[in-house]
Amino acid sequence: MICEFCGSETFEKKVKRLHWYNKKLYIVENVPAQVCAECGERYFHAQVLDEIDRMLDEDHEVMERIEVEVVAL
């Protein structure tokens, strides 16, 4: 795949993804993505994003909970 931003090649890698679902923020680990070798832009297949949504709809293991502050600039 070619990066839309810089034109470089991408490669497959498992990454962490910040994922908003039903007004909650999740950090999902081991998500397959295409990552640009030059600029680091990440691309996710729609099937992978749908799979994350389905997983979050069901009972799922929570590995850790963290507190996040929301601030304005």
N, C-alpha and C positions, 0 to 999 in steps of 0.2 A: 504494500500500500504506500502511496505517496502522501506526505504531509501537505495539508491545504495551506499552511502558513509559510513554510520555508522551502517546500519542494523536495525535502530529503526523504529517504526510505524510512519506514517504520519496522519495528520488530515486535514479536509477541513477548509479553512479560506479565507476570502476576503483580498487581499493585493494590494499594489501599485506596478506597473510594469513599469520599464524603457523599452520602446519599440521603436526600430529604424524602420522606414518605409519611403521609398522613400527619403533617405538621410536626414531625419529629426528625431529628438529625441522627443518622447512624454512620458509624465508620465500619465499612465492610472490608475485610481482608481477603487476600488471594483472589482478586477479581481479574480475569483475563482481559487484557487490553492490547491494542496496538500502540506502541510508544515511539515517537519520532527520535531517531538517533541524534539529531542535531539540536532541536529546540526543546524536546521533552514533551511536546503536546501529546495528549492521550486520547485515544478513540475507543469507544465501547460499542459492541454490537448490540442492537435493540433486543435480541434474544437474551443476552446476558443481563441487561437492565430489567427486563420482564421477569427473569428468574429471581433476581434480587427482590423485586416487589412481592412475588409469590412467597418467597421464603419469609419475608417480614410479616406477611399476612397470617402465617401459621405460627405455632409455637416453635421457638428457635432458641438455641443455646446463646446465652449472653456471656461473653468471655470476660468483660470488664465494663464498669460504668465509670464515667469521668464527669467532672463538672466543667462547664464551659461558660465563660463570661461573654455577654453581648454588649458592645460599646459602640458609640458613634464618633465619627471624626469631626 
